[in-house]
Amino acid sequence: MNLNDLDYRVAFYVVEDSGPEAGMAEWNELYSCFAGLYEPTQKDVQLGNLELSKKSVTLNIRNARPQFIPSVRHVFEIENGIYKGLFFNVKNVAPAKTSGYIKVVGEEQ
């Protein structure tokens, strides 16, 4: 993987309930970066237990540890391309094949 493959802007959020009423959740941006994006492989679908009726994507991002470590509690938004404005729940996080990168599998909310 090289820098030319990181052509999608992605923002990661944590969603925290801020009150007793539904819809009162507060979205706090944790981290923003460029990512490589591709359709999930069969292995990604199985590991993330993804529903086939929803849109799913796999991201490759640089490992920003200790500044940011994605988890299944996070949500991410793709800020450009065909998935612009869509929010995805993180379903699986694993080391990528390329050293220094992390693979994040997400499913549309």
Phi and psi restraints in degrees (range 20) as a CNS / XPLOR table:
assign (resid 1 and name C) (resid 2 and name N)
       (resid 2 and name CA) (resid 2 and name C) 1.0 -129.2 20.0 2
assign (resid 2 and name N) (resid 2 and name CA)
       (resid 2 and name C) (resid 3 and name N) 1.0 177.8 20.0 2
assign (resid 2 and name C) (resid 3 and name N)
       (resid 3 and name CA) (resid 3 and name C) 1.0 -61.9 20.0 2
assign (resid 3 and name N) (resid 3 and name CA)
       (resid 3 and name C) (resid 4 and name N) 1.0 -28.3 20.0 2
assign (resid 3 and name C) (resid 4 and name N)
       (resid 4 and name CA) (resid 4 and name C) 1.0 -67.4 20.0 2
assign (resid 4 and name N) (resid 4 and name CA)
       (resid 4 and name C) (resid 5 and name N) 1.0 -20.2 20.0 2
assign (resid 4 and name C) (resid 5 and name N)
       (resid 5 and name CA) (resid 5 and name C) 1.0 -81.3 20.0 2
assign (resid 5 and name N) (resid 5 and name CA)
       (resid 5 and name C) (resid 6 and name N) 1.0 -14.4 20.0 2
assign (resid 5 and name C) (resid 6 and name N)
       (resid 6 and name CA) (resid 6 and name C) 1.0 -93.4 20.0 2
assign (resid 6 and name N) (resid 6 and name CA)
       (resid 6 and name C) (resid 7 and name N) 1.0 77.8 20.0 2
assign (resid 6 and name C) (resid 7 and name N)
       (resid 7 and name CA) (resid 7 and name C) 1.0 -116.0 20.0 2
assign (resid 7 and name N) (resid 7 and name CA)
       (resid 7 and name C) (resid 8 and name N) 1.0 11.0 20.0 2
assign (resid 7 and name C) (resid 8 and name N)
       (resid 8 and name CA) (resid 8 and name C) 1.0 -116.8 20.0 2
assign (resid 8 and name N) (resid 8 and name CA)
       (resid 8 and name C) (resid 9 and name N) 1.0 132.8 20.0 2
assign (resid 8 and name C) (resid 9 and name N)
       (resid 9 and name CA) (resid 9 and name C) 1.0 -88.8 20.0 2
assign (resid 9 and name N) (resid 9 and name CA)
       (resid 9 and name C) (resid 10 and name N) 1.0 129.9 20.0 2
assign (resid 9 and name C) (resid 10 and name N)
       (resid 10 and name CA) (resid 10 and name C) 1.0 -130.5 20.0 2
assign (resid 10 and name N) (resid 10 and name CA)
       (resid 10 and name C) (resid 11 and name N) 1.0 138.6 20.0 2
assign (resid 10 and name C) (resid 11 and name N)
       (resid 11 and name CA) (resid 11 and name C) 1.0 -119.7 20.0 2
assign (resid 11 and name N) (resid 11 and name CA)
       (resid 11 and name C) (resid 12 and name N) 1.0 133.4 20.0 2
assign (resid 11 and name C) (resid 12 and name N)
       (resid 12 and name CA) (resid 12 and name C) 1.0 -102.8 20.0 2
assign (resid 12 and name N) (resid 12 and name CA)
       (resid 12 and name C) (resid 13 and name N) 1.0 138.8 20.0 2
assign (resid 12 and name C) (resid 13 and name N)
       (resid 13 and name CA) (resid 13 and name C) 1.0 -128.4 20.0 2
assign (resid 13 and name N) (resid 13 and name CA)
       (resid 13 and name C) (resid 14 and name N) 1.0 155.7 20.0 2
assign (resid 13 and name C) (resid 14 and name N)
       (resid 14 and name CA) (resid 14 and name C) 1.0 -115.0 20.0 2
assign (resid 14 and name N) (resid 14 and name CA)
       (resid 14 and name C) (resid 15 and name N) 1.0 135.0 20.0 2
assign (resid 14 and name C) (resid 15 and name N)
       (resid 15 and name CA) (resid 15 and name C) 1.0 -105.4 20.0 2
assign (resid 15 and name N) (resid 15 and name CA)
       (resid 15 and name C) (resid 16 and name N) 1.0 118.8 20.0 2
assign (resid 15 and name C) (resid 16 and name N)
       (resid 16 and name CA) (resid 16 and name C) 1.0 -118.0 20.0 2
assign (resid 16 and name N) (resid 16 and name CA)
       (resid 16 and name C) (resid 17 and name N) 1.0 131.2 20.0 2
assign (resid 16 and name C) (resid 17 and name N)
       (resid 17 and name CA) (resid 17 and name C) 1.0 -69.5 20.0 2
assign (resid 17 and name N) (resid 17 and name CA)
       (resid 17 and name C) (resid 18 and name N) 1.0 126.6 20.0 2
assign (resid 17 and name C) (resid 18 and name N)
       (resid 18 and name CA) (resid 18 and name C) 1.0 -112.5 20.0 2
assign (resid 18 and name N) (resid 18 and name CA)
       (resid 18 and name C) (resid 19 and name N) 1.0 7.4 20.0 2
assign (resid 18 and name C) (resid 19 and name N)
       (resid 19 and name CA) (resid 19 and name C) 1.0 -169.9 20.0 2
assign (resid 19 and name N) (resid 19 and name CA)
       (resid 19 and name C) (resid 20 and name N) 1.0 175.8 20.0 2
assign (resid 19 and name C) (resid 20 and name N)
       (resid 20 and name CA) (resid 20 and name C) 1.0 -78.4 20.0 2
assign (resid 20 and name N) (resid 20 and name CA)
       (resid 20 and name C) (resid 21 and name N) 1.0 -17.2 20.0 2
assign (resid 20 and name C) (resid 21 and name N)
       (resid 21 and name CA) (resid 21 and name C) 1.0 -86.7 20.0 2
assign (resid 21 and name N) (resid 21 and name CA)
       (resid 21 and name C) (resid 22 and name N) 1.0 147.9 20.0 2
assign (resid 21 and name C) (resid 22 and name N)
       (resid 22 and name CA) (resid 22 and name C) 1.0 -65.3 20.0 2
assign (resid 22 and name N) (resid 22 and name CA)
       (resid 22 and name C) (resid 23 and name N) 1.0 143.1 20.0 2
assign (resid 22 and name C) (resid 23 and name N)
       (resid 23 and name CA) (resid 23 and name C) 1.0 83.3 20.0 2
assign (resid 23 and name N) (resid 23 and name CA)
       (resid 23 and name C) (resid 24 and name N) 1.0 7.5 20.0 2
assign (resid 23 and name C) (resid 24 and name N)
       (resid 24 and name CA) (resid 24 and name C) 1.0 -96.6 20.0 2
assign (resid 24 and name N) (resid 24 and name CA)
       (resid 24 and name C) (resid 25 and name N) 1.0 19.4 20.0 2
assign (resid 24 and name C) (resid 25 and name N)
       (resid 25 and name CA) (resid 25 and name C) 1.0 -69.6 20.0 2
assign (resid 25 and name N) (resid 25 and name CA)
       (resid 25 and name C) (resid 26 and name N) 1.0 145.9 20.0 2
assign (resid 25 and name C) (resid 26 and name N)
       (resid 26 and name CA) (resid 26 and name C) 1.0 -110.1 20.0 2
assign (resid 26 and name N) (resid 26 and name CA)
       (resid 26 and name C) (resid 27 and name N) 1.0 128.5 20.0 2
assign (resid 26 and name C) (resid 27 and name N)
       (resid 27 and name CA) (resid 27 and name C) 1.0 -99.6 20.0 2
assign (resid 27 and name N) (resid 27 and name CA)
       (resid 27 and name C) (resid 28 and name N) 1.0 119.6 20.0 2
assign (resid 27 and name C) (resid 28 and name N)
       (resid 28 and name CA) (resid 28 and name C) 1.0 -113.9 20.0 2
assign (resid 28 and name N) (resid 28 and name CA)
       (resid 28 and name C) (resid 29 and name N) 1.0 122.9 20.0 2
assign (resid 28 and name C) (resid 29 and name N)
       (resid 29 and name CA) (resid 29 and name C) 1.0 -72.7 20.0 2
assign (resid 29 and name N) (resid 29 and name CA)
       (resid 29 and name C) (resid 30 and name N) 1.0 127.9 20.0 2
assign (resid 29 and name C) (resid 30 and name N)
       (resid 30 and name CA) (resid 30 and name C) 1.0 -98.8 20.0 2
assign (resid 30 and name N) (resid 30 and name CA)
       (resid 30 and name C) (resid 31 and name N) 1.0 -37.8 20.0 2
assign (resid 30 and name C) (resid 31 and name N)
       (resid 31 and name CA) (resid 31 and name C) 1.0 -162.9 20.0 2
assign (resid 31 and name N) (resid 31 and name CA)
       (resid 31 and name C) (resid 32 and name N) 1.0 146.6 20.0 2
assign (resid 31 and name C) (resid 32 and name N)
       (resid 32 and name CA) (resid 32 and name C) 1.0 -135.9 20.0 2
assign (resid 32 and name N) (resid 32 and name CA)
       (resid 32 and name C) (resid 33 and name N) 1.0 139.3 20.0 2
assign (resid 32 and name C) (resid 33 and name N)
       (resid 33 and name CA) (resid 33 and name C) 1.0 -160.1 20.0 2
assign (resid 33 and name N) (resid 33 and name CA)
       (resid 33 and name C) (resid 34 and name N) 1.0 176.3 20.0 2
assign (resid 33 and name C) (resid 34 and name N)
       (resid 34 and name CA) (resid 34 and name C) 1.0 -96.1 20.0 2
assign (resid 34 and name N) (resid 34 and name CA)
       (resid 34 and name C) (resid 35 and name N) 1.0 147.2 20.0 2
assign (resid 34 and name C) (resid 35 and name N)
       (resid 35 and name CA) (resid 35 and name C) 1.0 -140.6 20.0 2
assign (resid 35 and name N) (resid 35 and name CA)
       (resid 35 and name C) (resid 36 and name N) 1.0 154.7 20.0 2
assign (resid 35 and name C) (resid 36 and name N)
       (resid 36 and name CA) (resid 36 and name C) 1.0 -90.9 20.0 2
assign (resid 36 and name N) (resid 36 and name CA)
       (resid 36 and name C) (resid 37 and name N) 1.0 140.9 20.0 2
assign (resid 36 and name C) (resid 37 and name N)
       (resid 37 and name CA) (resid 37 and name C) 1.0 -127.6 20.0 2
assign (resid 37 and name N) (resid 37 and name CA)
       (resid 37 and name C) (resid 38 and name N) 1.0 137.8 20.0 2
assign (resid 37 and name C) (resid 38 and name N)
       (resid 38 and name CA) (resid 38 and name C) 1.0 -153.0 20.0 2
assign (resid 38 and name N) (resid 38 and name CA)
       (resid 38 and name C) (resid 39 and name N) 1.0 165.5 20.0 2
assign (resid 38 and name C) (resid 39 and name N)
       (resid 39 and name CA) (resid 39 and name C) 1.0 -67.8 20.0 2
assign (resid 39 and name N) (resid 39 and name CA)
       (resid 39 and name C) (resid 40 and name N) 1.0 142.1 20.0 2
assign (resid 39 and name C) (resid 40 and name N)
       (resid 40 and name CA) (resid 40 and name C) 1.0 -62.0 20.0 2
assign (resid 40 and name N) (resid 40 and name CA)
       (resid 40 and name C) (resid 41 and name N) 1.0 142.9 20.0 2
assign (resid 40 and name C) (resid 41 and name N)
       (resid 41 and name CA) (resid 41 and name C) 1.0 -78.6 20.0 2
assign (resid 41 and name N) (resid 41 and name CA)
       (resid 41 and name C) (resid 42 and name N) 1.0 170.5 20.0 2
assign (resid 41 and name C) (resid 42 and name N)
       (resid 42 and name CA) (resid 42 and name C) 1.0 -59.5 20.0 2
assign (resid 42 and name N) (resid 42 and name CA)
       (resid 42 and name C) (resid 43 and name N) 1.0 -37.2 20.0 2
assign (resid 42 and name C) (resid 43 and name N)
       (resid 43 and name CA) (resid 43 and name C) 1.0 -65.1 20.0 2
assign (resid 43 and name N) (resid 43 and name CA)
       (resid 43 and name C) (resid 44 and name N) 1.0 -41.7 20.0 2
assign (resid 43 and name C) (resid 44 and name N)
       (resid 44 and name CA) (resid 44 and name C) 1.0 -61.0 20.0 2
assign (resid 44 and name N) (resid 44 and name CA)
       (resid 44 and name C) (resid 45 and name N) 1.0 -41.1 20.0 2
assign (resid 44 and name C) (resid 45 and name N)
       (resid 45 and name CA) (resid 45 and name C) 1.0 -62.6 20.0 2
assign (resid 45 and name N) (resid 45 and name CA)
       (resid 45 and name C) (resid 46 and name N) 1.0 -43.5 20.0 2
assign (resid 45 and name C) (resid 46 and name N)
       (resid 46 and name CA) (resid 46 and name C) 1.0 -69.2 20.0 2
assign (resid 46 and name N) (resid 46 and name CA)
       (resid 46 and name C) (resid 47 and name N) 1.0 -44.8 20.0 2
assign (resid 46 and name C) (resid 47 and name N)
       (resid 47 and name CA) (resid 47 and name C) 1.0 -66.5 20.0 2
assign (resid 47 and name N) (resid 47 and name CA)
       (resid 47 and name C) (resid 48 and name N) 1.0 -37.4 20.0 2
assign (resid 47 and name C) (resid 48 and name N)
       (resid 48 and name CA) (resid 48 and name C) 1.0 -87.0 20.0 2
assign (resid 48 and name N) (resid 48 and name CA)
       (resid 48 and name C) (resid 49 and name N) 1.0 -3.8 20.0 2
assign (resid 48 and name C) (resid 49 and name N)
       (resid 49 and name CA) (resid 49 and name C) 1.0 51.2 20.0 2
assign (resid 49 and name N) (resid 49 and name CA)
       (resid 49 and name C) (resid 50 and name N) 1.0 50.7 20.0 2
assign (resid 49 and name C) (resid 50 and name N)
       (resid 50 and name CA) (resid 50 and name C) 1.0 -80.8 20.0 2
assign (resid 50 and name N) (resid 50 and name CA)
       (resid 50 and name C) (resid 51 and name N) 1.0 146.3 20.0 2
assign (resid 50 and name C) (resid 51 and name N)
       (resid 51 and name CA) (resid 51 and name C) 1.0 -84.8 20.0 2
assign (resid 51 and name N) (resid 51 and name CA)
       (resid 51 and name C) (resid 52 and name N) 1.0 133.5 20.0 2
assign (resid 51 and name C) (resid 52 and name N)
       (resid 52 and name CA) (resid 52 and name C) 1.0 -73.7 20.0 2
assign (resid 52 and name N) (resid 52 and name CA)
       (resid 52 and name C) (resid 53 and name N) 1.0 -14.9 20.0 2
assign (resid 52 and name C) (resid 53 and name N)
       (resid 53 and name CA) (resid 53 and name C) 1.0 -83.2 20.0 2
assign (resid 53 and name N) (resid 53 and name CA)
       (resid 53 and name C) (resid 54 and name N) 1.0 -9.6 20.0 2
assign (resid 53 and name C) (resid 54 and name N)
       (resid 54 and name CA) (resid 54 and name C) 1.0 -108.6 20.0 2
assign (resid 54 and name N) (resid 54 and name CA)
       (resid 54 and name C) (resid 55 and name N) 1.0 157.5 20.0 2
assign (resid 54 and name C) (resid 55 and name N)
       (resid 55 and name CA) (resid 55 and name C) 1.0 -72.6 20.0 2
assign (resid 55 and name N) (resid 55 and name CA)
       (resid 55 and name C) (resid 56 and name N) 1.0 138.5 20.0 2
assign (resid 55 and name C) (resid 56 and name N)
       (resid 56 and name CA) (resid 56 and name C) 1.0 -134.8 20.0 2
assign (resid 56 and name N) (resid 56 and name CA)
       (resid 56 and name C) (resid 57 and name N) 1.0 148.1 20.0 2
assign (resid 56 and name C) (resid 57 and name N)
       (resid 57 and name CA) (resid 57 and name C) 1.0 -140.4 20.0 2
assign (resid 57 and name N) (resid 57 and name CA)
       (resid 57 and name C) (resid 58 and name N) 1.0 157.6 20.0 2
assign (resid 57 and name C) (resid 58 and name N)
       (resid 58 and name CA) (resid 58 and name C) 1.0 -121.1 20.0 2
assign (resid 58 and name N) (resid 58 and name CA)
       (resid 58 and name C) (resid 59 and name N) 1.0 130.9 20.0 2
assign (resid 58 and name C) (resid 59 and name N)
       (resid 59 and name CA) (resid 59 and name C) 1.0 -109.8 20.0 2
assign (resid 59 and name N) (resid 59 and name CA)
       (resid 59 and name C) (resid 60 and name N) 1.0 147.7 20.0 2
assign (resid 59 and name C) (resid 60 and name N)
       (resid 60 and name CA) (resid 60 and name C) 1.0 -115.5 20.0 2
assign (resid 60 and name N) (resid 60 and name CA)
       (resid 60 and name C) (resid 61 and name N) 1.0 119.3 20.0 2
assign (resid 60 and name C) (resid 61 and name N)
       (resid 61 and name CA) (resid 61 and name C) 1.0 -124.3 20.0 2
assign (resid 61 and name N) (resid 61 and name CA)
       (resid 61 and name C) (resid 62 and name N) 1.0 158.6 20.0 2
assign (resid 61 and name C) (resid 62 and name N)
       (resid 62 and name CA) (resid 62 and name C) 1.0 -67.6 20.0 2
assign (resid 62 and name N) (resid 62 and name CA)
       (resid 62 and name C) (resid 63 and name N) 1.0 145.4 20.0 2
assign (resid 62 and name C) (resid 63 and name N)
       (resid 63 and name CA) (resid 63 and name C) 1.0 -73.1 20.0 2
assign (resid 63 and name N) (resid 63 and name CA)
       (resid 63 and name C) (resid 64 and name N) 1.0 111.0 20.0 2
assign (resid 63 and name C) (resid 64 and name N)
       (resid 64 and name CA) (resid 64 and name C) 1.0 -101.7 20.0 2
assign (resid 64 and name N) (resid 64 and name CA)
       (resid 64 and name C) (resid 65 and name N) 1.0 23.0 20.0 2
assign (resid 64 and name C) (resid 65 and name N)
       (resid 65 and name CA) (resid 65 and name C) 1.0 -64.5 20.0 2
assign (resid 65 and name N) (resid 65 and name CA)
       (resid 65 and name C) (resid 66 and name N) 1.0 135.9 20.0 2
assign (resid 65 and name C) (resid 66 and name N)
       (resid 66 and name CA) (resid 66 and name C) 1.0 -93.2 20.0 2
assign (resid 66 and name N) (resid 66 and name CA)
       (resid 66 and name C) (resid 67 and name N) 1.0 0.7 20.0 2
assign (resid 66 and name C) (resid 67 and name N)
       (resid 67 and name CA) (resid 67 and name C) 1.0 -60.2 20.0 2
assign (resid 67 and name N) (resid 67 and name CA)
       (resid 67 and name C) (resid 68 and name N) 1.0 -42.7 20.0 2
assign (resid 67 and name C) (resid 68 and name N)
       (resid 68 and name CA) (resid 68 and name C) 1.0 -150.1 20.0 2
assign (resid 68 and name N) (resid 68 and name CA)
       (resid 68 and name C) (resid 69 and name N) 1.0 132.2 20.0 2
assign (resid 68 and name C) (resid 69 and name N)
       (resid 69 and name CA) (resid 69 and name C) 1.0 -129.6 20.0 2
assign (resid 69 and name N) (resid 69 and name CA)
       (resid 69 and name C) (resid 70 and name N) 1.0 112.0 20.0 2
assign (resid 69 and name C) (resid 70 and name N)
       (resid 70 and name CA) (resid 70 and name C) 1.0 -63.8 20.0 2
assign (resid 70 and name N) (resid 70 and name CA)
       (resid 70 and name C) (resid 71 and name N) 1.0 148.5 20.0 2
assign (resid 70 and name C) (resid 71 and name N)
       (resid 71 and name CA) (resid 71 and name C) 1.0 -141.5 20.0 2
assign (resid 71 and name N) (resid 71 and name CA)
       (resid 71 and name C) (resid 72 and name N) 1.0 170.6 20.0 2
assign (resid 71 and name C) (resid 72 and name N)
       (resid 72 and name CA) (resid 72 and name C) 1.0 -70.6 20.0 2
assign (resid 72 and name N) (resid 72 and name CA)
       (resid 72 and name C) (resid 73 and name N) 1.0 -5.8 20.0 2
assign (resid 72 and name C) (resid 73 and name N)
       (resid 73 and name CA) (resid 73 and name C) 1.0 -82.6 20.0 2
assign (resid 73 and name N) (resid 73 and name CA)
       (resid 73 and name C) (resid 74 and name N) 1.0 -9.2 20.0 2
assign (resid 73 and name C) (resid 74 and name N)
       (resid 74 and name CA) (resid 74 and name C) 1.0 -96.7 20.0 2
assign (resid 74 and name N) (resid 74 and name CA)
       (resid 74 and name C) (resid 75 and name N) 1.0 160.9 20.0 2
assign (resid 74 and name C) (resid 75 and name N)
       (resid 75 and name CA) (resid 75 and name C) 1.0 -124.7 20.0 2
assign (resid 75 and name N) (resid 75 and name CA)
       (resid 75 and name C) (resid 76 and name N) 1.0 144.3 20.0 2
assign (resid 75 and name C) (resid 76 and name N)
       (resid 76 and name CA) (resid 76 and name C) 1.0 -128.0 20.0 2
assign (resid 76 and name N) (resid 76 and name CA)
       (resid 76 and name C) (resid 77 and name N) 1.0 152.4 20.0 2
assign (resid 76 and name C) (resid 77 and name N)
       (resid 77 and name CA) (resid 77 and name C) 1.0 -119.8 20.0 2
assign (resid 77 and name N) (resid 77 and name CA)
       (resid 77 and name C) (resid 78 and name N) 1.0 133.4 20.0 2
assign (resid 77 and name C) (resid 78 and name N)
       (resid 78 and name CA) (resid 78 and name C) 1.0 -92.2 20.0 2
assign (resid 78 and name N) (resid 78 and name CA)
       (resid 78 and name C) (resid 79 and name N) 1.0 123.8 20.0 2
assign (resid 78 and name C) (resid 79 and name N)
       (resid 79 and name CA) (resid 79 and name C) 1.0 -96.0 20.0 2
assign (resid 79 and name N) (resid 79 and name CA)
       (resid 79 and name C) (resid 80 and name N) 1.0 0.4 20.0 2
assign (resid 79 and name C) (resid 80 and name N)
       (resid 80 and name CA) (resid 80 and name C) 1.0 -154.0 20.0 2
assign (resid 80 and name N) (resid 80 and name CA)
       (resid 80 and name C) (resid 81 and name N) 1.0 173.3 20.0 2
assign (resid 80 and name C) (resid 81 and name N)
       (resid 81 and name CA) (resid 81 and name C) 1.0 80.7 20.0 2
assign (resid 81 and name N) (resid 81 and name CA)
       (resid 81 and name C) (resid 82 and name N) 1.0 -165.2 20.0 2
assign (resid 81 and name C) (resid 82 and name N)
       (resid 82 and name CA) (resid 82 and name C) 1.0 -71.2 20.0 2
assign (resid 82 and name N) (resid 82 and name CA)
       (resid 82 and name C) (resid 83 and name N) 1.0 -17.1 20.0 2
assign (resid 82 and name C) (resid 83 and name N)
       (resid 83 and name CA) (resid 83 and name C) 1.0 -99.4 20.0 2
assign (resid 83 and name N) (resid 83 and name CA)
       (resid 83 and name C) (resid 84 and name N) 1.0 14.2 20.0 2
assign (resid 83 and name C) (resid 84 and name N)
       (resid 84 and name CA) (resid 84 and name C) 1.0 -54.8 20.0 2
assign (resid 84 and name N) (resid 84 and name CA)
       (resid 84 and name C) (resid 85 and name N) 1.0 130.7 20.0 2
assign (resid 84 and name C) (resid 85 and name N)
       (resid 85 and name CA) (resid 85 and name C) 1.0 82.8 20.0 2
assign (resid 85 and name N) (resid 85 and name CA)
       (resid 85 and name C) (resid 86 and name N) 1.0 -1.9 20.0 2
assign (resid 85 and name C) (resid 86 and name N)
       (resid 86 and name CA) (resid 86 and name C) 1.0 -88.9 20.0 2
assign (resid 86 and name N) (resid 86 and name CA)
       (resid 86 and name C) (resid 87 and name N) 1.0 145.7 20.0 2
assign (resid 86 and name C) (resid 87 and name N)
       (resid 87 and name CA) (resid 87 and name C) 1.0 -110.3 20.0 2
assign (resid 87 and name N) (resid 87 and name CA)
       (resid 87 and name C) (resid 88 and name N) 1.0 138.6 20.0 2
assign (resid 87 and name C) (resid 88 and name N)
       (resid 88 and name CA) (resid 88 and name C) 1.0 -126.9 20.0 2
assign (resid 88 and name N) (resid 88 and name CA)
       (resid 88 and name C) (resid 89 and name N) 1.0 136.9 20.0 2
assign (resid 88 and name C) (resid 89 and name N)
       (resid 89 and name CA) (resid 89 and name C) 1.0 -81.1 20.0 2
assign (resid 89 and name N) (resid 89 and name CA)
       (resid 89 and name C) (resid 90 and name N) 1.0 135.4 20.0 2
assign (resid 89 and name C) (resid 90 and name N)
       (resid 90 and name CA) (resid 90 and name C) 1.0 -72.1 20.0 2
assign (resid 90 and name N) (resid 90 and name CA)
       (resid 90 and name C) (resid 91 and name N) 1.0 123.8 20.0 2
assign (resid 90 and name C) (resid 91 and name N)
       (resid 91 and name CA) (resid 91 and name C) 1.0 -106.8 20.0 2
assign (resid 91 and name N) (resid 91 and name CA)
       (resid 91 and name C) (resid 92 and name N) 1.0 -27.6 20.0 2
assign (resid 91 and name C) (resid 92 and name N)
       (resid 92 and name CA) (resid 92 and name C) 1.0 -157.4 20.0 2
assign (resid 92 and name N) (resid 92 and name CA)
       (resid 92 and name C) (resid 93 and name N) 1.0 141.3 20.0 2
assign (resid 92 and name C) (resid 93 and name N)
       (resid 93 and name CA) (resid 93 and name C) 1.0 -129.8 20.0 2
assign (resid 93 and name N) (resid 93 and name CA)
       (resid 93 and name C) (resid 94 and name N) 1.0 131.0 20.0 2
assign (resid 93 and name C) (resid 94 and name N)
       (resid 94 and name CA) (resid 94 and name C) 1.0 -152.6 20.0 2
assign (resid 94 and name N) (resid 94 and name CA)
       (resid 94 and name C) (resid 95 and name N) 1.0 159.1 20.0 2
assign (resid 94 and name C) (resid 95 and name N)
       (resid 95 and name CA) (resid 95 and name C) 1.0 -63.1 20.0 2
assign (resid 95 and name N) (resid 95 and name CA)
       (resid 95 and name C) (resid 96 and name N) 1.0 141.1 20.0 2
assign (resid 95 and name C) (resid 96 and name N)
       (resid 96 and name CA) (resid 96 and name C) 1.0 -82.3 20.0 2
assign (resid 96 and name N) (resid 96 and name CA)
       (resid 96 and name C) (resid 97 and name N) 1.0 168.1 20.0 2
assign (resid 96 and name C) (resid 97 and name N)
       (resid 97 and name CA) (resid 97 and name C) 1.0 -64.5 20.0 2
assign (resid 97 and name N) (resid 97 and name CA)
       (resid 97 and name C) (resid 98 and name N) 1.0 -32.1 20.0 2
assign (resid 97 and name C) (resid 98 and name N)
       (resid 98 and name CA) (resid 98 and name C) 1.0 -85.7 20.0 2
assign (resid 98 and name N) (resid 98 and name CA)
       (resid 98 and name C) (resid 99 and name N) 1.0 129.8 20.0 2
assign (resid 98 and name C) (resid 99 and name N)
       (resid 99 and name CA) (resid 99 and name C) 1.0 -60.0 20.0 2
assign (resid 99 and name N) (resid 99 and name CA)
       (resid 99 and name C) (resid 100 and name N) 1.0 137.6 20.0 2
assign (resid 99 and name C) (resid 100 and name N)
       (resid 100 and name CA) (resid 100 and name C) 1.0 88.3 20.0 2
assign (resid 100 and name N) (resid 100 and name CA)
       (resid 100 and name C) (resid 101 and name N) 1.0 6.3 20.0 2
assign (resid 100 and name C) (resid 101 and name N)
       (resid 101 and name CA) (resid 101 and name C) 1.0 -125.3 20.0 2
assign (resid 101 and name N) (resid 101 and name CA)
       (resid 101 and name C) (resid 102 and name N) 1.0 158.2 20.0 2
assign (resid 101 and name C) (resid 102 and name N)
       (resid 102 and name CA) (resid 102 and name C) 1.0 -123.0 20.0 2
assign (resid 102 and name N) (resid 102 and name CA)
       (resid 102 and name C) (resid 103 and name N) 1.0 141.5 20.0 2
assign (resid 102 and name C) (resid 103 and name N)
       (resid 103 and name CA) (resid 103 and name C) 1.0 -100.4 20.0 2
assign (resid 103 and name N) (resid 103 and name CA)
       (resid 103 and name C) (resid 104 and name N) 1.0 128.7 20.0 2
assign (resid 103 and name C) (resid 104 and name N)
       (resid 104 and name CA) (resid 104 and name C) 1.0 -122.8 20.0 2
assign (resid 104 and name N) (resid 104 and name CA)
       (resid 104 and name C) (resid 105 and name N) 1.0 122.5 20.0 2
assign (resid 104 and name C) (resid 105 and name N)
       (resid 105 and name CA) (resid 105 and name C) 1.0 -102.7 20.0 2
assign (resid 105 and name N) (resid 105 and name CA)
       (resid 105 and name C) (resid 106 and name N) 1.0 131.1 20.0 2
assign (resid 105 and name C) (resid 106 and name N)
       (resid 106 and name CA) (resid 106 and name C) 1.0 -130.5 20.0 2
assign (resid 106 and name N) (resid 106 and name CA)
       (resid 106 and name C) (resid 107 and name N) 1.0 152.7 20.0 2
assign (resid 106 and name C) (resid 107 and name N)
       (resid 107 and name CA) (resid 107 and name C) 1.0 -125.2 20.0 2
assign (resid 107 and name N) (resid 107 and name CA)
       (resid 107 and name C) (resid 108 and name N) 1.0 136.6 20.0 2
assign (resid 107 and name C) (resid 108 and name N)
       (resid 108 and name CA) (resid 108 and name C) 1.0 -58.0 20.0 2
assign (resid 108 and name N) (resid 108 and name CA)
       (resid 108 and name C) (resid 109 and name N) 1.0 141.5 20.0 2
